[in-house]
Amino acid sequence: MKNFYKTKHSIVFQEDFYNWETGELLSPIETQNYTIIQVAELYYNNAFKIREHVQFCDLEITFPITNGIICSTNGVSDKLSKHDFYLSFKDENHSLFSRNGARYQTFAINFKNNTSILLKLKTIFSSNKGFSMPSLSHYFTSLIGEFLSVEKEFFLERVDGLITEILVLIARAGNTVNAVLTNEKTPEDYLNYLDEHFLDIYSLDELSSHFGYTYGHICKTFKNAYNFTPVEYLLKKKMEYSVLLLKQNKSLQEIAEITGYSTPYNFSRAFKKHFGVSPKNFKSNA
């Protein structure tokens, strides 16, 4: 196996892994069940774009670690956040893009065996390529870490097993995801969830975990229906509730804790930005 190739933008076990002119794979890693074409962790301080290309491998999986990236297949784009995953398959037109700095992991493989799993994944994710599955991130980073490991004994067996485990987890979760995709959640479902949990939500990634869609999909659906984003609606709900708490003579410290702000100052700043006046002045004029 070749050593990882390292640059300031990436760690990848092979820099040139495919000859676009001849279609030849260059030094792939062969395990019992897979031909591993590329395993990589890429990071960019500024915006980046991987141009549209025809996917040549059976399966490529992409996983953001920090910040969001936008993946596109056959002209349909999906924004991925942390704990989101994206699948693309052979012969699809595929591209990646980020407006800001980003860090993400990816691996590309061909199948020797276990083709039934590939067929199942292609069926489930034929149109919706992105999904949220926080529990999968550990397995994915373990796979990347295996390539960086100094100890290479049983390397091929370990990597083969990790890939199979990842694919099985996705395929099993796909039964649930497929049920979701065939029973499309409505914007009202998202609205009701925010209404019920607006004081408990730590991150809007929780919407992805709960509904099985990427946040980009949820946000686009929500905004098309209501003309504002889930972030804007969540802020509105918190601000409206904070007015009630002010009328109950709650302190700024108490209100900040209840509405999920780290300090009274951060709450006051958000309140003033939303209403145009400070909580103190708002209460005085009420």
C-alpha positions as CSV (number, residue, x, y, z in Angstrom):
1,M,0.0,0.0,0.0
2,K,1.3,3.5,-0.8
3,N,1.7,6.0,2.0
4,F,-0.7,8.8,2.4
5,Y,0.0,11.8,0.2
6,K,-0.2,15.0,2.3
7,T,-0.6,18.6,1.2
8,K,-1.9,21.7,3.0
9,H,-5.3,20.9,1.7
10,S,-5.6,17.1,2.0
11,I,-4.5,13.8,3.4
12,V,-5.1,11.1,0.8
13,F,-3.5,7.7,0.3
14,Q,-3.0,8.4,-3.3
15,E,-2.8,11.8,-5.2
16,D,-3.4,10.5,-8.7
17,F,-5.8,7.6,-8.4
18,Y,-7.5,7.6,-11.8
19,N,-6.4,8.2,-15.4
20,W,-9.3,10.2,-17.0
21,E,-8.1,9.4,-20.5
22,T,-7.7,5.7,-20.2
23,G,-10.1,4.9,-17.4
24,E,-7.2,3.1,-15.6
25,L,-7.2,2.8,-11.8
26,L,-3.8,3.7,-10.5
27,S,-2.5,1.5,-7.6
28,P,-5.9,0.9,-5.8
29,I,-6.0,-1.1,-2.6
30,E,-7.5,-4.5,-3.0
31,T,-9.4,-6.1,-0.1
32,Q,-11.5,-9.3,-0.1
33,N,-14.7,-7.4,-1.0
34,Y,-13.7,-4.0,-2.4
35,T,-11.3,-2.1,-4.6
36,I,-10.6,1.0,-2.7
37,I,-10.0,3.8,-5.1
38,Q,-9.5,6.7,-2.8
39,V,-9.7,7.5,0.9
40,A,-9.2,11.1,1.8
41,E,-9.6,13.9,4.4
42,L,-9.7,17.3,2.7
43,Y,-9.7,20.8,4.3
44,Y,-9.9,24.2,2.8
45,N,-9.5,27.6,4.5
46,N,-11.3,29.4,1.7
47,A,-14.1,28.5,-0.7
48,F,-13.4,25.5,-3.0
49,K,-15.1,23.8,-5.9
50,I,-14.6,20.3,-7.4
51,R,-16.0,20.6,-10.9
52,E,-18.8,18.5,-12.2
53,H,-17.5,15.1,-13.4
54,V,-19.0,11.7,-14.2
55,Q,-18.7,9.5,-11.2
56,F,-16.5,6.6,-12.3
57,C,-16.6,4.5,-9.1
58,D,-19.4,2.3,-7.9
59,L,-19.9,4.3,-4.7
60,E,-18.5,7.5,-3.2
61,I,-19.5,8.6,0.3
62,T,-18.8,12.2,1.6
63,F,-19.0,13.3,5.2
64,P,-18.5,16.9,6.4
65,I,-16.5,17.4,9.6
66,T,-16.6,21.2,10.0
67,N,-18.8,23.7,8.2
68,G,-21.1,22.8,5.4
69,I,-20.5,21.7,1.9
70,I,-22.8,21.5,-1.1
71,C,-23.0,18.3,-3.1
72,S,-24.7,18.1,-6.4
73,T,-25.8,15.2,-8.5
74,N,-27.3,15.6,-12.0
75,G,-27.9,19.2,-11.3
76,V,-29.7,18.7,-8.0
77,S,-27.9,20.2,-5.0
78,D,-28.0,19.4,-1.3
79,K,-26.3,21.3,1.5
80,L,-24.6,19.0,4.1
81,S,-23.9,19.9,7.7
82,K,-22.0,17.9,10.3
83,H,-23.3,14.3,10.7
84,D,-24.8,14.4,7.2
85,F,-23.7,11.9,4.6
86,Y,-23.9,12.0,0.8
87,L,-23.9,9.0,-1.6
88,S,-23.1,9.2,-5.3
89,F,-23.0,6.4,-7.7
90,K,-21.3,5.4,-10.9
91,D,-22.2,7.4,-14.1
92,E,-23.9,10.2,-12.2
93,N,-22.8,13.8,-12.8
94,H,-21.3,14.9,-9.5
95,S,-19.7,18.0,-8.0
96,L,-18.8,19.6,-4.6
97,F,-18.7,23.2,-3.5
98,S,-18.2,25.3,-0.4
99,R,-18.7,29.0,0.0
100,N,-16.4,29.1,3.1
101,G,-13.6,27.0,4.6
102,A,-14.6,23.4,5.1
103,R,-13.2,20.0,6.2
104,Y,-14.6,16.7,5.0
105,Q,-13.8,13.1,4.5
106,T,-14.6,10.9,1.6
107,F,-13.9,7.5,0.2
108,A,-14.6,5.9,-3.2
109,I,-14.8,2.1,-3.8
110,N,-15.8,-0.5,-6.4
111,F,-17.5,-3.7,-5.3
112,K,-16.1,-7.2,-5.9
113,N,-18.7,-8.9,-3.7
114,N,-21.7,-7.6,-1.5
115,T,-23.3,-6.2,-4.6
116,S,-26.7,-6.7,-3.1
117,I,-25.9,-3.9,-0.6
118,L,-24.9,-1.6,-3.5
119,L,-28.2,-2.3,-5.3
120,K,-30.1,-1.6,-2.1
121,L,-28.3,1.7,-1.6
122,K,-28.9,2.8,-5.2
123,T,-32.6,2.0,-4.8
124,I,-33.0,3.9,-1.6
125,F,-30.8,6.9,-2.5
126,S,-31.7,7.1,-6.2
127,S,-33.0,10.7,-5.9
128,N,-32.3,11.9,-2.3
129,K,-28.6,11.5,-1.9
130,G,-28.1,13.1,1.5
131,F,-29.1,11.8,4.9
132,S,-28.4,12.5,8.5
133,M,-26.9,9.7,10.7
134,P,-24.8,11.0,13.6
135,S,-24.0,7.4,14.9
136,L,-22.2,6.7,11.6
137,S,-19.5,9.4,12.0
138,H,-17.5,7.3,14.4
139,Y,-17.2,4.4,12.0
140,F,-16.3,6.8,9.2
141,T,-13.5,8.5,11.1
142,S,-12.3,5.1,12.2
143,L,-11.9,4.1,8.6
144,I,-9.9,7.2,7.8
145,G,-7.8,6.7,11.0
146,E,-7.0,3.1,9.9
147,F,-5.1,4.4,6.9
148,L,-3.1,6.8,9.1
149,S,-2.3,4.1,11.7
150,V,1.3,3.1,12.1
151,E,0.4,-0.5,12.9
152,K,-0.5,-2.2,9.6
153,E,-0.9,-5.8,10.7
154,F,-4.3,-7.1,9.6
155,F,-4.8,-3.8,7.8
156,L,-6.7,-5.2,4.8
157,E,-9.0,-7.3,7.0
158,R,-9.7,-4.4,9.3
159,V,-10.5,-1.9,6.5
160,D,-12.6,-4.5,4.6
161,G,-14.6,-5.1,7.8
162,L,-15.1,-1.4,8.5
163,I,-16.4,-0.7,5.0
164,T,-18.8,-3.5,5.2
165,E,-20.0,-2.4,8.6
166,I,-20.6,1.2,7.3
167,L,-22.5,0.0,4.3
168,V,-24.7,-2.4,6.4
169,L,-25.5,0.4,8.8
170,I,-26.5,2.7,6.0
171,A,-28.5,0.0,4.3
172,R,-30.4,-0.9,7.5
173,A,-31.0,2.8,8.3
174,G,-32.2,3.0,4.7
175,N,-35.3,1.1,5.6
176,T,-36.3,3.9,7.8
177,V,-35.0,6.6,5.5
178,N,-36.8,5.0,2.6
179,A,-40.0,5.0,4.6
180,V,-39.5,8.7,5.3
181,L,-38.8,9.4,1.6
182,T,-41.9,7.7,0.5
183,N,-43.9,9.5,3.2
184,E,-42.6,13.0,2.7
185,K,-42.7,15.1,5.8
186,T,-44.5,18.4,5.3
187,P,-43.3,21.9,6.3
188,E,-46.0,21.8,9.0
189,D,-44.3,18.7,10.6
190,Y,-41.1,20.8,10.9
191,L,-43.1,23.8,12.2
192,N,-44.9,21.7,14.8
193,Y,-41.6,20.2,16.0
194,L,-40.1,23.6,16.5
195,D,-43.2,24.8,18.3
196,E,-42.9,21.9,20.7
197,H,-39.2,21.9,21.2
198,F,-38.0,25.4,20.7
199,L,-36.7,25.7,24.3
200,D,-34.9,22.3,24.1
201,I,-33.2,22.5,20.7
202,Y,-29.5,23.0,21.1
203,S,-28.7,22.9,17.4
204,L,-30.9,22.8,14.3
205,D,-29.0,19.7,13.3
206,E,-31.4,18.0,15.6
207,L,-34.1,18.4,12.9
208,S,-31.9,16.3,10.6
209,S,-31.4,13.6,13.2
210,H,-35.1,13.5,14.0
211,F,-36.5,13.5,10.5
212,G,-33.7,11.8,8.6
213,Y,-33.2,14.6,6.0
214,T,-30.2,16.9,5.7
215,Y,-30.7,20.3,7.1
216,G,-30.3,21.8,3.7
217,H,-33.4,19.9,2.5
218,I,-35.4,20.8,5.5
219,C,-34.5,24.5,5.3
220,K,-35.4,24.7,1.6
221,T,-38.7,23.0,2.1
222,F,-39.5,25.1,5.2
223,K,-38.6,28.4,3.6
224,N,-40.5,27.7,0.4
225,A,-43.6,27.1,2.5
226,Y,-43.3,30.0,5.0
227,N,-40.9,32.5,3.5
228,F,-38.5,32.3,6.5
229,T,-36.0,29.7,7.6
230,P,-36.1,27.4,10.7
231,V,-33.4,29.6,12.3
232,E,-35.5,32.7,11.9
233,Y,-38.6,30.9,13.2
234,L,-36.7,29.5,16.2
235,L,-35.4,33.0,17.1
236,K,-38.9,34.4,16.8
237,K,-40.3,31.7,19.1
238,K,-37.6,32.4,21.7
239,M,-38.0,36.2,21.6
240,E,-41.8,35.9,21.9
241,Y,-41.4,33.6,24.9
242,S,-38.8,35.9,26.5
243,V,-41.4,38.8,26.4
244,L,-43.6,36.6,28.6
245,L,-40.8,35.9,31.0
246,L,-40.0,39.6,31.2
247,K,-43.6,40.3,32.1
248,Q,-43.2,37.7,34.9
249,N,-40.3,39.7,36.2
250,K,-37.7,37.0,35.5
251,S,-34.1,38.2,35.6
252,L,-32.0,38.4,32.4
253,Q,-29.9,35.6,33.8
254,E,-33.0,33.4,34.2
255,I,-34.3,34.3,30.8
256,A,-30.9,33.6,29.1
257,E,-30.8,30.2,30.8
258,I,-34.4,29.3,29.8
259,T,-34.1,30.4,26.2
260,G,-30.7,28.8,25.7
261,Y,-28.3,31.8,25.6
262,S,-24.9,31.4,27.2
263,T,-24.9,34.8,28.9
264,P,-27.4,37.6,29.7
265,Y,-25.4,39.8,27.4
266,N,-25.8,37.5,24.5
267,F,-29.6,37.3,25.2
268,S,-29.8,41.1,25.5
269,R,-28.0,41.6,22.2
270,A,-30.3,39.1,20.4
271,F,-33.3,40.7,21.9
272,K,-32.3,44.2,20.9
273,K,-31.5,43.1,17.4
274,H,-34.9,41.4,17.1
275,F,-37.1,44.1,18.7
276,G,-35.0,47.2,18.3
277,V,-34.8,48.0,22.0
278,S,-33.1,46.4,25.0
279,P,-35.0,44.1,27.3
280,K,-34.8,46.7,30.0
281,N,-36.3,49.5,27.8
282,F,-38.9,47.0,26.4
283,K,-40.0,46.2,29.9
284,S,-40.1,49.9,30.9
285,N,-42.3,50.8,28.0
286,A,-44.6,47.8,28.3
